[in-house]
């Protein structure tokens, strides 16, 4: 079993290049199914979620070729049967986007219920509601969602809750529908805009992405395209939080500072210096952090995918902080792991009370999910002593080359194996 070992207490200094956005990549790759030509996707993160999504497309008949470390080429013409089987789909939540893409292309889709991180119930009722409004019917049989439509016709879709997944699927299913589709109460995250830009690069007519109303005029065909994915807002935020907690002076390259504004605002409130440039930010942390209260919200609010990381640095801030989770039901599983390191955190329903202590202590911990794993890395960097992190497969789902990136800026971090005599986690 692979683990990550961290000897904490090292200040971070240097330059890190941020990879392409995971959340954009896992929506854009299945969107290629809608194309009648070959698509080249650039700035693709080399992470497990991308590898799995590419393999799903291969199994369905697409030709997927890695051009270089950050670019892949996809020819979807070999996909004849709109079926995504269970074995690979169960590993990731974003595999649900195959429903919208396959429905939009073939008017039929058969996709296994998706997996991914466990934050409690992940309803897909808004996804299925959107398909129904467009003219599709569905059944769920033996863990497979079967969706069928004689034709898809654009209509008004109102999402009862702001949902990134439902917004993506409604967009994918409607870009080739007859007439005009209006998606109201749509999600506004940067990767929603990125998906719209990619669809438009193939010849779609998508307007209003980034607002709560997206209007789509259906087109009959979509062509191949070359497209570069936006930088990863959450990877950048994770490194920003790590510098804030461990201390240091680090410049993050290949970022869009505007996408980082809710994270930047909270870190500045905590006393961190952040300098913004055209496509980079410099993060400087030289003093103990101040307390602050955080409430996750849909974009442009503070992102839920940064909630564990911010809690990890509030654990050593001066004073008592409140962290409220308003997006997911069950995103505090990592708190028990931080407590192993001495953190003083209590959780009631969707709120965590974090009483800052002087220093965390290194301990054996687990990555309970992707962003929780990132929080464990941050906690290990802050801590006095050695931290070992198990279940790092969750981390590698969404962070490219994370160990080497942190090592390059001065962290004492490495990947180890159970047979390694240095891996003493009992």
C-alpha positions in Angstrom: 0.0 0.0 0.0 1.3 3.4 -1.0 1.3 6.2 1.6 2.6 9.8 1.9 5.0 10.6 4.6 5.6 14.2 5.7 8.1 15.6 8.2 6.5 18.9 9.2 7.8 22.2 10.2 9.4 23.3 6.9 8.6 26.7 5.4 7.7 26.6 1.8 9.4 28.7 -0.8 9.6 28.7 -4.6 7.4 28.4 -7.7 4.6 25.9 -8.5 2.8 25.5 -11.8 -0.9 24.7 -11.4 -2.4 21.9 -13.6 -5.5 22.0 -15.6 -8.8 22.0 -13.8 -10.1 18.5 -12.8 -13.7 19.6 -12.6 -13.5 21.1 -16.1 -11.7 18.1 -17.6 -14.2 15.5 -16.4 -17.0 17.5 -18.0 -15.2 18.4 -21.3 -13.9 14.9 -22.0 -17.4 13.2 -22.1 -18.6 16.3 -24.0 -16.4 15.2 -26.9 -18.9 12.3 -27.5 -21.2 15.0 -29.0 -18.6 15.8 -31.7 -18.6 14.4 -35.2 -14.9 15.0 -35.5 -11.6 14.6 -33.6 -10.9 16.9 -30.6 -7.6 17.8 -29.1 -7.8 18.8 -25.4 -4.8 20.6 -23.9 -3.8 21.5 -20.3 -5.3 18.2 -19.2 -4.3 17.2 -15.7 -2.6 13.8 -15.5 -4.8 12.4 -12.6 -6.8 9.3 -12.0 -10.2 10.8 -12.7 -9.0 11.8 -16.2 -7.4 8.4 -16.8 -10.6 6.6 -15.8 -12.8 8.9 -17.9 -10.5 8.3 -20.9 -10.7 4.5 -20.4 -14.5 4.6 -20.2 -14.5 6.3 -23.6 -12.1 3.7 -25.0 -14.3 0.9 -23.7 -17.2 2.4 -25.6 -15.2 2.5 -28.8 -13.6 6.0 -28.9 -9.9 6.4 -29.9 -8.1 8.2 -27.1 -4.5 9.1 -27.6 -2.2 10.9 -25.2 -0.2 13.4 -27.3 2.1 14.6 -24.5 2.0 15.1 -20.7 -0.8 17.6 -20.9 -2.7 16.9 -24.1 -5.0 14.1 -25.4 -6.7 13.5 -28.7 -10.2 11.9 -28.8 -11.9 10.5 -31.8 -15.5 9.6 -30.7 -16.6 8.2 -34.1 -16.1 4.6 -32.9 -18.7 4.9 -30.2 -21.7 2.9 -31.6 -23.5 1.7 -28.4 -24.3 4.4 -25.8 -23.6 2.2 -22.8 -21.1 2.9 -20.0 -20.7 -0.2 -17.8 -20.4 -0.4 -14.1 -16.8 -1.4 -13.4 -15.2 1.9 -14.3 -18.1 4.2 -13.8 -18.4 3.3 -10.1 -15.1 4.9 -9.4 -16.1 8.5 -10.1 -19.0 10.9 -9.6 -18.4 12.8 -12.8 -19.2 9.7 -14.8 -22.8 10.9 -14.5 -21.9 13.4 -17.3 -21.9 10.5 -19.7 -25.7 10.5 -19.4 -26.1 13.9 -20.9 -23.5 13.4 -23.6 -24.8 10.1 -24.8 -28.4 11.2 -24.6 -27.5 14.4 -26.6 -25.7 12.3 -29.3 -27.7 9.1 -29.6 -31.0 10.0 -27.8 -30.3 6.9 -25.7 -28.0 6.3 -22.7 -27.3 3.4 -20.4 -25.0 4.4 -17.6 -24.2 2.8 -14.2 -25.0 4.8 -11.1 -21.8 6.9 -10.5 -19.4 6.6 -7.5 -16.8 9.0 -6.2 -16.2 10.6 -2.8 -18.8 9.9 -0.1 -20.4 13.1 1.2 -23.8 11.7 1.8 -26.7 11.4 -0.5 -26.0 12.5 -4.1 -29.4 12.8 -5.7 -29.6 12.9 -9.5 -33.2 13.9 -9.5 -32.4 17.3 -11.1 -30.4 15.6 -13.8 -33.3 13.3 -14.7 -35.8 16.1 -14.4 -33.8 18.0 -17.0 -33.8 15.1 -19.4 -37.5 14.6 -18.9 -38.3 18.2 -19.8 -36.3 17.7 -23.0 -38.4 14.7 -23.9 -36.6 11.7 -22.4 -37.9 9.0 -20.2 -35.8 6.8 -17.8 -35.8 3.6 -15.8 -33.3 2.4 -13.1 -32.6 -1.3 -13.3 -29.9 -3.3 -11.5 -27.8 -0.2 -10.8 -28.1 1.1 -14.4 -29.9 4.2 -15.5 -31.5 3.7 -18.9 -32.6 6.9 -20.7 -34.5 7.1 -24.0 -36.0 9.8 -26.2 -37.5 9.7 -29.6 -36.2 13.2 -30.0 -35.0 16.0 -27.8 -36.8 19.4 -27.9 -35.5 22.5 -26.2 -37.6 23.8 -23.3 -37.3 25.9 -20.1 -35.5 23.9 -17.4 -35.7 25.3 -13.8 -33.3 23.6 -11.4 -34.8 23.4 -7.9 -31.4 23.6 -6.4 -28.1 25.0 -7.7 -26.4 21.9 -9.0 -23.1 21.8 -11.0 -23.8 18.2 -12.1 -27.4 18.9 -13.2 -26.3 22.1 -15.0 -23.6 20.2 -16.9 -25.9 17.4 -17.9 -28.7 19.8 -19.0 -26.2 21.6 -21.2 -24.8 18.4 -22.8 -28.3 17.0 -23.5 -29.6 20.2 -25.0 -26.8 21.5 -27.3 -28.2 19.3 -30.2 -31.9 19.4 -29.2 -34.4 21.0 -31.5 -35.1 24.7 -30.7 -34.1 26.7 -27.7 -33.3 25.5 -24.1 -33.2 27.9 -21.2 -31.6 26.6 -17.9 -32.6 28.7 -14.9 -31.0 28.7 -11.5 -27.9 27.3 -13.2 -24.6 26.8 -11.5 -22.0 29.5 -12.2 -18.7 27.8 -11.5 -15.7 28.5 -13.7 -15.8 25.0 -15.1 -19.4 25.6 -16.3 -18.1 28.5 -18.3 -15.2 26.4 -19.6 -17.6 23.6 -20.7 -19.7 26.2 -22.5 -16.6 27.6 -24.2 -15.6 24.2 -25.3 -19.0 23.4 -26.7 -19.0 26.7 -28.6 -15.6 25.9 -30.0 -17.3 22.8 -31.6 -20.0 24.9 -33.1 -22.6 24.9 -30.3 -24.6 28.1 -29.5 -24.4 28.4 -25.6 -24.9 31.8 -24.0 -25.0 33.1 -20.5 -22.7 30.6 -18.8 -21.3 32.1 -15.6 -24.8 33.6 -14.9 -27.8 31.8 -13.4 -29.5 31.7 -16.8 -28.0 29.7 -19.6 -29.6 29.8 -23.1 -28.8 27.2 -25.7 -29.9 27.2 -29.3 -29.7 23.7 -30.6 -27.5 22.8 -33.6 -27.6 19.7 -35.7 -23.9 18.9 -35.8 -20.8 19.6 -33.8 -17.3 19.6 -35.3 -13.9 18.6 -33.9 -12.0 21.3 -32.0 -8.7 22.1 -30.2 -9.3 23.5 -26.8 -7.2 24.3 -23.6 -8.7 23.6 -20.2 -8.6 26.4 -17.6 -6.2 26.1 -14.6 -7.4 24.3 -11.5 -8.9 26.7 -9.0 -9.0 24.1 -6.2 -5.4 22.9 -6.7 -4.3 26.5 -6.6 -6.4 27.1 -3.4 -4.9 24.0 -1.8 -1.4 25.3 -2.3 -2.4 28.8 -1.1 -3.7 27.2 2.1 -0.6 25.1 2.5 1.6 28.1 2.3 -0.7 30.0 4.8 -0.5 27.1 7.3 3.2 26.1 7.0 4.5 29.6 6.4 6.6 30.7 3.5 6.7 32.6 0.2 5.4 30.7 -2.9 4.4 31.9 -6.4 1.7 29.9 -8.2 1.8 30.1 -12.0 -0.9 29.2 -14.5 -3.8 30.5 -12.5 -6.7 32.8 -13.1 -6.7 35.2 -10.1 -10.4 36.1 -10.5 -11.4 32.4 -10.0 -9.5 32.5 -6.7 -11.2 35.6 -5.2 -13.3 33.8 -2.5 -10.2 31.9 -1.3 -8.0 34.9 -1.5 -10.4 37.0 0.5 -10.5 34.5 3.4 -6.7 34.0 3.5 -6.2 37.8 3.6 -8.7 38.0 6.4 -6.5 35.5 8.2 -3.4 37.7 7.7 -1.9 36.2 4.6 -0.3 38.5 2.0 -1.4 37.7 -1.5 -0.1 39.5 -4.6 -2.0 39.0 -7.8 -0.6 39.2 -11.3 -2.0 38.4 -14.8 -1.7 34.6 -14.5 0.0 34.1 -11.2 -0.4 34.8 -7.5 2.3 35.1 -4.8 1.4 33.9 -1.3 3.4 35.1 1.7 2.8 33.9 5.3 5.1 35.0 8.1 2.9 35.2 11.2 0.3 33.2 13.1 -3.0 33.1 11.3 -6.0 34.9 12.6 -9.4 33.3 13.2 -12.2 33.7 10.7 -15.6 32.2 9.9 -16.2 30.4 6.6 -19.5 29.3 5.0 -19.4 27.3 1.8 -21.7 28.4 -1.0 -22.1 27.8 -4.7 -19.8 30.0 -6.9 -18.9 32.8 -6.4 -19.0 31.9 -2.7 -16.4 30.0 -0.9 -16.0 26.6 -2.6 -17.0 23.5 -0.8 -14.0 21.8 -2.3 -11.8 24.1 -0.2 -13.6 23.5 3.1 -11.3 20.7 4.5 -8.2 22.6 3.6 -9.3 25.8 5.3 -10.2 23.9 8.4 -6.7 22.4 8.5 -5.2 25.9 8.7 -7.8 27.3 11.1 -6.8 24.4 13.4 -3.6 26.4 14.2 -5.0 29.9 13.9 -5.3 32.3 16.9 -8.8 32.1 18.3 -12.1 30.2 17.6 -13.4 29.9 14.0 -16.7 28.5 12.6 -16.9 26.5 9.4 -20.3 26.0 8.0 -21.0 23.5 5.1 -24.0 24.5 3.1 -23.5 22.3 0.0 -23.0 18.7 1.1 -24.5 16.7 4.0 -21.5 14.8 5.2 -18.2 16.6 4.5 -16.7 16.6 8.0 -15.4 13.0 8.0 -11.8 14.3 8.0 -12.3 16.0 11.4 -11.5 12.7 13.2 -8.2 12.6 11.4 -7.3 16.1 12.4 -8.2 15.3 16.0 -5.6 12.5 15.8 -3.1 15.3 15.3 -4.4 17.2 18.3 -6.8 19.6 16.6 -9.6 20.9 18.8 -12.6 20.7 16.5 -16.2 19.8 17.3 -19.0 19.2 14.8 -22.7 19.7 15.1 -24.8 19.0 12.0 -23.3 21.1 9.2 -21.1 23.4 11.4 -17.6 22.8 12.8 -16.2 24.9 15.7 -12.4 25.1 15.4 -10.4 26.2 18.4 -7.0 27.1 17.2 -4.0 25.4 19.0 -0.3 26.3 18.8 0.8 23.3 16.8 -0.5 20.0 15.4 1.4 16.8 16.1 2.4 14.4 13.4 0.3 11.2 13.4 -0.9 8.3 11.2 -4.0 9.5 9.3 -6.2 8.6 6.4 -7.4 10.4 3.3 -11.2 9.9 3.7 -11.8 11.6 0.3 -10.1 13.7 -2.3 -10.2 17.1 -0.5 -9.9 15.6 2.9 -6.6 14.1 1.7 -5.4 17.5 0.6 -6.2 18.7 4.2 -4.1 15.9 5.6 -1.2 17.0 3.5 -1.6 20.6 4.8 -1.9 19.4 8.4 1.2 17.3 8.0 3.2 20.3 6.6 2.0 22.3 9.6 2.7 19.7 12.3 5.6 19.0 14.6 6.9 15.5 13.8 6.0 12.9 11.2 2.6 12.3 9.5 1.8 9.4 7.3 -1.3 9.4 5.1 -3.1 6.3 4.0 -5.6 5.8 1.2 -3.8 8.2 -1.0 -5.6 6.9 -4.0 -8.3 9.5 -3.1 -5.7 12.3 -3.4 -4.3 11.1 -6.7 -7.8 11.2 -8.2 -7.6 14.9 -8.3 -4.1 16.2 -7.7 -1.3 15.8 -10.3 2.1 14.9 -9.1 1.3 16.4 -5.7 4.2 14.9 -3.8 6.8 16.2 -6.2 5.1 19.6 -6.4 5.3 20.1 -2.7 8.8 18.7 -2.5 9.9 21.3 -5.1 9.0 24.1 -2.8 10.8 22.8 0.3 8.4 20.3 1.9 9.9 17.2 3.4 7.4 14.8 1.7 7.7 11.5 -0.1 5.7 8.5 -1.2 6.4 5.3 0.7 5.3 1.7 0.8 4.4 -0.6 3.6 7.6 -2.6 3.1 9.6 0.6 3.5 11.2 0.4 7.0 10.6 4.2 7.4 6.8 3.6 7.2 5.9 3.1 10.8 2.3 4.0 11.2 1.3 1.8 14.2 
